[in-house]
Amino acid sequence: MADLDDEALPIFSICFWSLSFGSLEMKVIRKSSLNEYAKQFWKRQRQDTKRTDKDEPALADIDKGGDPISWLANIYPYKLPQPFNDKIELVKFETLEELDSLLIHDYMISGEWMQDRDLVPTSKTRRLGDLAALALERRYFETERPDTQITLFKTWKEKANLNSFIDNNSLPLVEGTGECCYEIVDGWGRLHAMTALVKRGMTFEPFNCFIASSAGISGTP
């Protein structure tokens, strides 16, 4: 399954108005660790749709007690947060506004991936909500590309709800880059598809996510 998650291409960012006031406020569930995230990453990577030949030595070694973080750094370094973001927490995204407020980096708006899929916006915008609406308008999700977001969209579009769309064994990872801003390290395909499905009319469902930051999110238990 082709997916931006599987390529060292874009890093995406989410920017909230605030983490501590207004409607855009994530709920901190508990402290986590990079090891917990790495173990989950490799568990997902075992799936036939994700697994590649380069994963085999890593999976074999991890089965024998090898370090999942080291293997992640060796094979998928872009799936790890910056070293200074060493506080890992589990949070809950509780509103559509939080999901809609995802931003992609400016240089990706007219990048090759977007151009190939006719997803470059005519009016410059980086908001995921805008980009998902544009993808629907241009019928991107009706194409036969093997992108993760297309596969997920087609699988879920006729279901009754989005419950467990992002399950607790396949959580995205985002990291802090500055005041109130976060970049998606892992999970772009899933989040893009979910946003489009909500735009199409399905009800938003809260979901959990790993967050890496330098100081931790205020209010951590």
N, C-alpha and C positions, 0 to 999 in steps of 0.2 A: 504494500500500500504506500504510494508516494505521499509525502507529507513534509511540510516545513519542519515538523518535529524531528525528522530524520536527517536534516541537512544543516550544516553550519552556516545558515544564511541569516535571516533576520532575528534580531532581538526586539521584542515588542514591549511597550511600556503602558502602565496604567497610572493615571494621575487623578486622585480624588481631590475634591475641594478641601476636605479635612478628614483626619482620622478620628477627631474627637468632638466634632459638632456637626449639626445639620443632619440631613437624611442619609448622607453617604458615610456610613460608619461601620467598619468591619468589627465583628465580634471575635475576640480572642478566645479560643477554646482551651488551649494548653501549650506548654512548651514542648518543642520537638527537638530533632537533631538532624544533622546532615546525613548521619548514618541511616536514620529511619527513611528519609527521602531516597537515598541511594538504594537501599534494599527494595523499596517499592518500585523504583525505576527498573531494576533488573528483573523483578518478578514480572512486570509488564512486558519487558523485552523478550521474555521466553515465549511469548505468543507467536504462533506461526506467521501472523500478519506483520510482526515487527522484527522477528529474528533474522539475523544475517550471519554470514560465515565469520565475520570479524567478531561476533559476539561469543562464538563457541569457546575459545580459550578462557574468556572472562567467566562465563557461566560455569564451566567445569571447575575452575579454581574457587569460585564463590561457594560452590557445593561442598568444597573441601575446607571451607573456613576462610577463604581469601577475603581481602578487604574490598567491599563494593565501591567505596569512595575512590580508592586508587585506580580501580579498573575504569570507573567513570571518567576520571581525569585523563587516563591514557587513551581512551577510545572516543569519548564524547565530552571533551572539556567544556564545550559551550552549553552543556546541560548542568553545569555547576555555577553557583553564585560567585561573585567576587570574594576573594579571601577576607576582606574586611567586613563582609556581611556574614558574620559567624554566629549570629543569634537566629535560630530557626524556631518558628512558632506555627501552630496550626490555627487558622482563622476560618470564619464562616462569612461568605459573601451572602448578604441577606436581601439585597434589593437589585432590581433591574438597573437602577441608576449606576450602581457600582460596576456592573457588567458593561453597560453602554459606554462608560467613561474610559474604557481601555483605549490607549493611544498606541499607534505604531510610530516608529522613528521617522523623522522627516525624510531621510534619504531613501526610505522604502516605498514612499508613496508612488513614485514612478519607476521603481526598480524592475528588474527583469521578470521576477515572479508575477508581479501585478500586471505588467505589460502582456505577458504570455496569456493571461487569463482575462484580459480586457476589464481589469478592475481598477485602473487608474481613474480617480475621480476628476470630473471636469472642473469642479471648484475645490480648491485645496482643503482637505480635511484629514485629520488623523484619528478621529473618534471611531471606535469599533462599531458603535451603533450606526453611524453614517455609512461606514464601509460595508456592513452586513446588509443594510437596506439597498445599497448600490448593487451588491452581488445578487440580491434577489431580483432587482429591477432588470439587470442584464442577463438573468437566467443562468448564472454561473453554476448553481446547484443542480441544474438540469443536464449539465454536460456529462460526458463519460470519462472524465479524467479520474485517475485513481487516487485523488487527494483524500486525506483523512476526513476533512470537513465535508466533502461531498458524500462519501460513504456513510458517515454518521447522519447527515441530513436526510438522506434517502431511507435509511434504516428507521429513523425515529419520527418522520413527518406524519405518519398515520397513527401513531400511538396516542393514547389518551392523555398522557402527561409526560413531563420530563423528570419524573422521580428516578433517581439513580443514574441520570444521564452521565454525570461525573460521579462515579462511585468512590467509596473510601479506599479502594485498592488502586486507584488511578488518578491521584490528585495532581493538579498543576503546581508548579513552583514559580513564585514571583520574588523579585528582590528589590530592595530600596535603592534608589539612585539619587535621592535628594529629598527636600521637604515635600511630603505628601505624594511622592511619585514612586512608581514601581514598574519594573520591567519583567515581562514574562520570560522565564528561563526555559520552562518546559510546559507544554499544553496548548500552544496556539491553535492547533487544528480542532481540538475539542471545544475551546472557548468560542472560536469563530462560528462553528456549527451551531452551538447552543444559542448564541446571539441571534443568528438568522432564524432559527426555529421560533424563538420568542417573537421576533419581528413578524413572522408569518402568522402568528396568532396563538401559539401555545403559551400556557401560563409559566412564568418564571418560577423556577424551583431553587431555593437556597442550596449552596454547595460549599464544601470545605476546600481549603487550599493551603499549601505551605507558603510561608513568607520568610524570607531571609533579610535581615537588616543588621546594621552595626550596633544598635543600642536596644533593640527589641521594641515592640509596639506597646504603647502606654496601656496599662490595665492588665497586663499579663498576670495570671494567678501566681 
